[in-house]
Amino acid sequence: MRTLIKNAQVVFPNGVAAVSVLIEDHRIAAIDPAIQTTADEVVDAAGLHLLPGVIDDQVHFREPGLTHKEDLATASRACAKGGVTTFLEMPNTVPNVTTQELLDAKLALAAEKSLVNYGFYIGATPHNINELKHAQRTPGIKIFIGSSTGDLLVDGQEALERIFAETTLPLTAHCEDETTVRANTESYRGVADVAVHSQIRDVRAAVIATRRAINLAIRHRHRFHVLHVSTGDETDVLGDYFAGTGAYDGLGTDVASRVITAEACPHHLLLNTDDYSRLGTLAQMNPSLKSADDNRRLWDALRDGRIQVIATDHAPHTWEEKQKPYPQSPSGMPIVENSLALMLNEVHRGRCSLEQVVHWMCDAPARVWDIVDKGRIAEGYEADLVLVDLNRRHTVRNAEQLTKCGWSAWDGVELVGLPVRTWVRGREVFRDGRLNEEVHGDAAKFDHARGGYWAT
């Protein structure tokens, strides 16, 4: 099967060009092929931009064990609609994915159900160091330094030192200091106003845990990705690292030895504590929303390169669960199906460029996690592609959400910019509201010998 996409504005790592793209089977066969090139299908993309498919490196798709909230089939449909062609999912399903056997089982489940490409982290516990040492077919190891319970909570220094010292896979973590959160919880016990969530999971909790993890990574020279940075003070910590100043004793001065990358999420970029009055518990998440000034500082860190990735932390709960009174209400929100559209709207507003969005959501996560042949439009790469209409106005509606939980914090909000067609490995999986459920994604391939973001 050969598909020729022509007349689009194609977004490359070094700019935008009006060229044709030829897909053959599941790969990009040619950029700007000869004018006489023939194809089984010709797509006239005049007026549209062609992007590499989005890689969302932080999602919670709830299968197995919590499928009343979401499952791999419904979540992958939402991905296809939103222009997300590859997801990397966290291990806190039921059971927790803490062994190779459980990881393999999840990969097999996705092969049956997922319309888009997939990968799964293995979860760290204080006791599974041997599993972590030998894990395969995974982007890396996820540590919960706070905001978890049971075996997935790894808060003790001895266990953390062993994980950073004895494993070789890239590491990533939820960074909120458990001691600080528990003390704050006691201080606000009995308060039913959801806005106190940002006082319980405060700036200090985030900064303590992020600084602790970065120091571990630097001392052990171990690649580490800071998930969902939510505070401006954390961006200052990242700035200290990149400048080789502060608590890091100059260890960050050699670019070739850099081991730290970081990401932000749309909700921490676009929402803040002022939104509790409008959204209530729908705005409850971990890490919590912070201030408008934190929004501004996160944007600054994205633009100057202290933060490299945008990912969603898609964490669905049912409407009924989210309507419970605080603190019985769960933390998290669905966002994967609207994340690219939200960022295209920011392009429309002039806050960032389309090329920056493609870097943050496509190229950078592929580089961070050593994903083979994904994240950019180039000959030989997988044909994971999305056509977007930068001028399409649309309103987010709960009733139109494909995620199983059926709601969005942006319900009723008009956005400008929309994904309109999505290809996964050369096959069209979504077009103008319609899904092709005969398409199935493939397991992402990871070549960790590449050395991550700073080595490529």
C-alpha positions as CSV (number, residue, x, y, z in Angstrom):
1,M,0.0,0.0,0.0
2,R,1.4,3.4,-1.1
3,T,-0.1,6.6,0.1
4,L,1.0,10.0,-1.1
5,I,0.3,13.0,1.0
6,K,0.7,16.2,-1.0
7,N,0.2,20.0,-0.7
8,A,0.7,19.9,3.1
9,Q,3.0,22.1,5.1
10,V,5.3,19.5,6.6
11,V,6.8,20.1,10.0
12,F,10.5,18.9,10.3
13,P,12.9,19.3,13.2
14,N,14.6,22.2,11.4
15,G,11.5,23.9,10.0
16,V,8.4,23.7,7.8
17,A,8.4,23.0,4.1
18,A,5.7,22.4,1.5
19,V,6.7,19.0,0.2
20,S,5.0,15.7,-0.5
21,V,5.4,12.6,1.7
22,L,5.2,9.1,0.3
23,I,4.2,6.3,2.7
24,E,4.9,2.7,1.6
25,D,3.6,0.0,3.9
26,H,4.4,1.2,7.4
27,R,7.2,3.5,6.7
28,I,8.0,6.9,5.2
29,A,9.5,5.9,1.8
30,A,10.3,9.4,0.5
31,I,10.2,13.0,1.3
32,D,9.5,15.2,-1.8
33,P,9.3,12.3,-4.2
34,A,9.5,12.7,-8.0
35,I,6.4,14.5,-9.4
36,Q,5.5,11.4,-11.4
37,T,5.3,9.2,-8.3
38,T,2.2,7.0,-8.2
39,A,0.3,5.8,-5.2
40,D,-2.7,3.7,-4.3
41,E,-4.1,6.7,-2.4
42,V,-3.4,10.4,-2.9
43,V,-4.3,12.7,0.0
44,D,-4.7,16.4,-0.9
45,A,-3.7,18.1,2.3
46,A,-3.9,21.7,1.0
47,G,-4.3,24.1,3.9
48,L,-3.2,21.6,6.5
49,H,0.0,20.9,8.4
50,L,1.5,17.4,8.6
51,L,3.1,16.5,11.9
52,P,4.8,13.4,13.3
53,G,2.4,11.5,15.6
54,V,2.4,12.6,19.2
55,I,4.2,10.4,21.7
56,D,2.6,10.7,25.1
57,D,5.2,9.4,27.6
58,Q,2.9,9.5,30.7
59,V,-0.6,7.9,30.7
60,H,-2.7,5.8,33.0
61,F,-5.0,3.6,30.9
62,R,-6.3,1.5,33.9
63,E,-6.1,-2.0,32.3
64,P,-6.0,-4.4,34.0
65,G,-7.9,-4.0,37.2
66,L,-9.6,-0.6,36.9
67,T,-11.4,-0.9,33.6
68,H,-14.6,0.8,34.8
69,K,-12.5,4.0,34.4
70,E,-10.7,3.3,31.1
71,D,-9.3,0.4,29.1
72,L,-6.7,0.0,26.4
73,A,-9.3,0.0,23.6
74,T,-11.2,3.1,24.7
75,A,-7.9,5.0,25.6
76,S,-6.3,4.1,22.2
77,R,-9.4,5.4,20.4
78,A,-9.0,8.7,22.3
79,C,-5.4,8.7,21.3
80,A,-6.1,8.2,17.6
81,K,-8.7,11.1,17.7
82,G,-6.2,13.3,19.4
83,G,-3.3,12.7,17.1
84,V,-1.4,10.6,19.7
85,T,0.2,7.6,17.9
86,T,2.3,6.2,20.7
87,F,1.7,6.1,24.4
88,L,3.9,4.9,27.3
89,E,1.8,3.7,30.2
90,M,2.5,3.7,33.9
91,P,2.7,0.5,36.1
92,N,0.1,1.3,38.7
93,T,-2.7,-0.9,37.3
94,V,-4.0,-3.9,39.3
95,P,-1.8,-5.8,39.6
96,N,1.1,-3.4,39.6
97,V,3.5,-4.1,36.8
98,T,6.6,-5.0,38.8
99,T,7.9,-8.1,37.0
100,Q,8.8,-9.0,33.5
101,E,6.0,-11.6,33.4
102,L,3.4,-8.9,34.2
103,L,5.0,-6.5,31.7
104,D,4.8,-9.2,29.0
105,A,1.2,-9.8,29.8
106,K,0.4,-6.1,29.4
107,L,2.2,-6.0,26.0
108,A,0.1,-9.0,24.9
109,L,-3.1,-7.3,26.0
110,A,-2.2,-4.1,24.1
111,A,-1.4,-6.1,20.9
112,E,-5.0,-7.3,20.9
113,K,-6.7,-4.1,21.8
114,S,-4.7,-0.9,21.0
115,L,-5.3,1.1,17.8
116,V,-2.1,3.0,18.4
117,N,1.5,2.1,19.4
118,Y,2.3,1.3,23.0
119,G,5.0,0.8,25.6
120,F,4.8,0.1,29.4
121,Y,7.1,1.1,32.2
122,I,8.1,-1.4,34.9
123,G,7.4,-0.2,38.4
124,A,10.0,-0.1,41.2
125,T,9.4,-1.4,44.7
126,P,11.7,-1.6,47.6
127,H,12.1,-5.3,46.9
128,N,12.2,-6.0,43.1
129,I,15.8,-4.8,42.3
130,N,16.5,-8.1,40.4
131,E,13.5,-7.6,38.1
132,L,14.5,-4.0,37.4
133,K,18.0,-5.1,36.5
134,H,16.9,-7.5,33.8
135,A,13.7,-5.9,32.5
136,Q,13.3,-5.8,28.7
137,R,11.0,-4.3,26.1
138,T,10.3,-1.3,28.3
139,P,11.1,2.5,28.1
140,G,12.3,2.5,31.7
141,I,11.6,2.2,35.4
142,K,8.9,4.2,37.2
143,I,9.4,5.2,40.8
144,F,6.7,6.7,43.0
145,I,8.6,9.0,45.4
146,G,5.3,9.9,47.0
147,S,1.7,9.8,45.9
148,S,1.3,6.0,46.0
149,T,0.7,3.2,48.5
150,G,1.9,-0.3,49.1
151,D,4.9,-1.7,47.3
152,L,5.0,1.1,44.6
153,L,5.8,3.7,47.2
154,V,9.6,3.9,47.3
155,D,10.5,6.6,49.8
156,G,13.3,5.0,51.8
157,Q,16.8,6.3,51.0
158,E,18.5,2.9,51.0
159,A,16.0,1.5,48.5
160,L,16.4,4.6,46.2
161,E,20.2,4.4,46.4
162,R,20.1,0.8,45.2
163,I,17.8,1.5,42.3
164,F,19.9,4.4,41.1
165,A,23.2,2.6,41.7
166,E,22.4,-0.9,40.5
167,T,20.0,-0.6,37.5
168,T,20.8,0.6,34.0
169,L,17.4,1.4,32.4
170,P,16.3,5.1,32.3
171,L,14.5,6.1,35.5
172,T,11.5,8.4,36.0
173,A,9.5,9.4,39.1
174,H,6.5,11.0,40.6
175,C,8.3,13.6,42.8
176,E,6.3,14.7,45.9
177,D,7.8,14.3,49.3
178,E,5.7,11.9,51.2
179,T,6.7,13.2,54.7
180,T,5.7,16.7,53.7
181,V,2.4,15.6,52.2
182,R,1.4,13.6,55.2
183,A,2.2,16.4,57.6
184,N,0.2,18.8,55.5
185,T,-2.7,16.3,55.4
186,E,-2.8,16.3,59.2
187,S,-2.9,20.1,59.2
188,Y,-5.9,20.2,57.0
189,R,-7.7,17.2,58.3
190,G,-11.5,17.8,58.2
191,V,-11.3,20.6,55.6
192,A,-13.7,19.7,52.7
193,D,-12.7,22.5,50.3
194,V,-10.9,20.9,47.4
195,A,-8.7,24.1,47.1
196,V,-6.7,22.9,50.1
197,H,-5.4,20.1,47.9
198,S,-2.8,22.6,46.6
199,Q,-1.8,23.4,50.2
200,I,-1.4,19.8,51.1
201,R,0.5,18.9,47.9
202,D,2.4,22.2,48.0
203,V,5.4,23.7,46.3
204,R,7.7,22.5,49.1
205,A,6.6,18.8,48.7
206,A,7.4,18.9,45.0
207,V,10.8,20.7,45.3
208,I,12.1,18.5,48.1
209,A,11.4,15.3,46.1
210,T,12.6,16.7,42.8
211,R,15.9,17.9,44.2
212,R,16.4,14.6,46.0
213,A,15.9,12.6,42.9
214,I,18.1,14.8,40.8
215,N,20.9,14.6,43.3
216,L,20.6,10.8,43.2
217,A,20.8,10.8,39.5
218,I,23.8,13.1,39.3
219,R,25.7,11.2,42.0
220,H,25.1,7.8,40.2
221,R,25.3,9.3,36.7
222,H,22.0,7.7,36.0
223,R,19.5,9.0,33.4
224,F,16.5,10.4,35.1
225,H,13.3,12.1,33.8
226,V,11.3,14.4,36.1
227,L,7.6,13.8,35.5
228,H,4.9,16.5,35.5
229,V,6.9,19.5,36.8
230,S,4.3,21.7,38.4
231,T,6.1,24.5,40.2
232,G,8.3,27.4,39.1
233,D,10.7,26.5,42.0
234,E,11.3,23.1,40.4
235,T,12.3,24.9,37.2
236,D,14.9,26.8,39.3
237,V,16.2,23.4,40.5
238,L,16.5,22.3,36.9
239,G,18.3,25.6,36.1
240,D,20.8,25.0,38.8
241,Y,21.6,21.6,37.3
242,F,22.0,22.9,33.8
243,A,24.1,25.8,35.0
244,G,26.3,23.5,37.1
245,T,25.6,25.7,40.2
246,G,23.9,25.5,43.5
247,A,23.7,22.1,45.3
248,Y,25.2,20.2,42.4
249,D,28.8,21.2,42.9
250,G,29.5,21.7,39.2
251,L,28.5,18.2,38.1
252,G,26.1,19.6,35.5
253,T,28.6,21.7,33.6
254,D,29.6,19.1,31.0
255,V,26.8,18.9,28.4
256,A,27.9,15.4,27.3
257,S,27.4,14.1,30.8
258,R,23.8,15.5,31.3
259,V,21.5,12.9,32.6
260,I,18.4,15.0,33.6
261,T,15.3,15.7,31.4
262,A,11.9,16.9,32.5
263,E,8.4,17.4,31.4
264,A,5.3,19.5,31.9
265,C,1.6,18.7,31.5
266,P,-1.1,20.8,29.8
267,H,-3.1,21.2,33.0
268,H,-0.1,22.6,34.9
269,L,0.6,25.0,32.0
270,L,-3.0,26.1,31.4
271,L,-4.9,25.7,34.8
272,N,-4.1,27.0,38.2
273,T,-5.5,27.4,41.7
274,D,-8.0,30.0,40.5
275,D,-9.7,27.2,38.6
276,Y,-10.9,25.3,41.7
277,S,-13.9,27.7,42.0
278,R,-15.0,26.8,38.4
279,L,-14.0,23.1,38.2
280,G,-14.1,21.9,41.8
281,T,-12.8,18.3,42.2
282,L,-12.4,18.0,38.4
283,A,-9.3,20.1,38.9
284,Q,-7.9,17.8,41.6
285,M,-4.7,16.1,40.6
286,N,-1.3,15.0,41.8
287,P,0.9,17.0,41.7
288,S,-1.7,19.7,42.5
289,L,-2.4,22.8,40.5
290,K,-0.2,25.7,41.5
291,S,-0.4,29.5,40.9
292,A,-0.7,31.6,37.8
293,D,3.0,32.6,38.4
294,D,3.9,28.9,38.3
295,N,2.1,28.6,34.9
296,R,4.3,31.5,33.6
297,R,7.5,30.0,34.9
298,L,6.8,26.6,33.5
299,W,6.3,28.2,30.0
300,D,9.6,30.0,30.4
301,A,11.3,26.7,31.3
302,L,9.8,25.0,28.2
303,R,11.0,27.8,25.9
304,D,14.5,28.0,27.3
305,G,15.0,24.2,27.3
306,R,15.1,23.4,31.0
307,I,11.9,21.4,30.3
308,Q,12.0,19.3,27.2
309,V,8.7,17.3,27.0
310,I,5.0,17.9,27.2
311,A,3.0,14.8,28.3
312,T,-0.5,14.4,29.7
313,D,-0.5,12.2,32.8
314,H,-3.9,11.1,31.5
315,A,-5.6,9.7,34.6
316,P,-9.3,9.1,34.1
317,H,-11.9,8.6,36.8
318,T,-15.6,8.2,36.4
319,W,-17.8,11.3,36.7
320,E,-19.4,9.8,39.8
321,E,-16.0,9.2,41.4
322,K,-14.9,12.8,40.8
323,Q,-18.2,14.2,42.2
324,K,-17.4,12.7,45.7
325,P,-16.7,15.3,48.3
326,Y,-13.1,16.2,48.9
327,P,-11.0,14.4,50.1
328,Q,-12.8,11.2,49.1
329,S,-12.6,12.4,45.5
330,P,-9.7,10.8,43.5
331,S,-7.0,12.8,41.8
332,G,-6.4,12.9,38.1
333,M,-8.1,13.9,34.8
334,P,-8.5,12.6,31.2
335,I,-6.7,14.7,28.6
336,V,-5.0,12.6,26.0
337,E,-7.7,13.2,23.4
338,N,-7.5,16.9,23.7
339,S,-3.8,17.5,24.5
340,L,-2.6,18.3,20.9
341,A,-5.6,20.5,20.2
342,L,-4.9,22.4,23.5
343,M,-1.4,23.1,22.4
344,L,-2.4,24.1,18.9
345,N,-4.7,26.6,20.5
346,E,-1.7,28.0,22.3
347,V,0.0,28.3,18.9
348,H,-3.0,30.3,17.7
349,R,-2.7,32.5,20.8
350,G,0.9,33.2,20.0
351,R,2.3,31.6,23.1
352,C,4.5,29.1,21.2
353,S,5.3,28.0,17.7
354,L,4.1,24.9,15.9
355,E,7.7,23.7,15.6
356,Q,8.1,24.0,19.4
357,V,4.9,21.9,20.0
358,V,6.2,19.2,17.6
359,H,9.6,19.2,19.5
360,W,8.0,19.0,22.9
361,M,5.3,16.4,22.0
362,C,7.0,14.3,19.3
363,D,10.7,14.5,18.8
364,A,11.8,15.1,22.5
365,P,10.0,12.1,24.0
366,A,11.3,9.8,21.3
367,R,14.8,10.9,22.2
368,V,14.4,10.8,25.9
369,W,13.2,7.2,25.8
370,D,15.3,6.0,22.9
371,I,12.3,5.1,20.7
372,V,13.4,3.7,17.4
373,D,12.2,5.4,14.2
374,K,9.5,7.6,15.8
375,G,9.0,11.3,16.7
376,R,9.9,13.0,13.4
377,I,9.1,13.0,9.7
378,A,12.1,11.4,7.9
379,E,12.8,8.8,5.3
380,G,12.8,5.3,6.9
381,Y,10.9,6.4,10.0
382,E,7.6,4.8,10.9
383,A,4.7,6.5,9.2
384,D,3.0,7.7,12.4
385,L,1.5,11.0,11.2
386,V,-1.2,13.5,12.0
387,L,-2.8,16.2,9.8
388,V,-3.9,19.2,11.7
389,D,-6.0,22.2,10.7
390,L,-4.6,25.2,12.5
391,N,-7.7,27.3,11.7
392,R,-10.4,24.8,12.7
393,R,-12.6,26.2,15.5
394,H,-14.2,23.5,17.7
395,T,-15.7,23.3,21.1
396,V,-14.8,20.5,23.5
397,R,-17.9,18.6,24.6
398,N,-18.2,15.9,27.2
399,A,-20.7,14.1,25.0
400,E,-18.1,13.7,22.3
401,Q,-15.3,12.4,24.3
402,L,-14.0,8.9,23.4
403,T,-12.3,8.3,26.7
404,K,-14.5,5.8,28.7
405,C,-15.0,8.3,31.6
406,G,-16.7,10.7,29.2
407,W,-15.7,14.1,30.5
408,S,-13.1,16.8,30.1
409,A,-12.1,19.7,32.2
410,W,-12.3,21.8,29.0
411,D,-16.0,21.0,28.4
412,G,-17.6,24.0,26.6
413,V,-14.3,25.7,25.8
414,E,-13.7,26.7,22.2
415,L,-10.3,25.9,20.8
416,V,-8.6,26.9,17.5
417,G,-6.6,24.1,15.9
418,L,-7.6,20.4,15.5
419,P,-6.2,17.1,14.4
420,V,-8.3,15.9,11.5
421,R,-6.5,12.7,10.2
422,T,-4.2,10.2,11.9
423,W,-2.0,7.4,10.5
424,V,-0.4,4.6,12.6
425,R,2.4,2.8,10.9
426,G,1.1,3.9,7.5
427,R,-2.6,3.0,8.0
428,E,-5.2,5.7,8.5
429,V,-6.8,5.1,11.9
430,F,-8.8,8.4,12.2
431,R,-10.4,10.8,9.8
432,D,-12.8,13.6,10.7
433,G,-14.6,11.9,13.6
434,R,-14.4,8.3,12.2
435,L,-12.2,5.5,13.5
436,N,-10.8,2.6,11.6
437,E,-10.8,-0.1,14.2
438,E,-9.1,-2.6,11.9
439,V,-5.9,-0.8,12.5
440,H,-3.7,-2.0,15.4
441,G,-0.6,-0.4,16.8
442,D,2.7,-2.1,17.5
443,A,5.0,-2.3,20.5
444,A,7.4,0.6,20.5
445,K,11.0,-0.5,20.2
446,F,13.6,1.0,22.6
447,D,17.4,1.1,21.9
448,H,18.8,2.3,25.2
449,A,22.3,2.2,23.8
450,R,21.5,5.5,22.1
451,G,21.9,7.2,25.4
452,G,18.8,9.4,25.6
453,Y,18.0,13.0,24.9
454,W,21.4,14.6,25.4
455,A,23.3,12.0,23.3
456,T,21.3,12.4,20.1
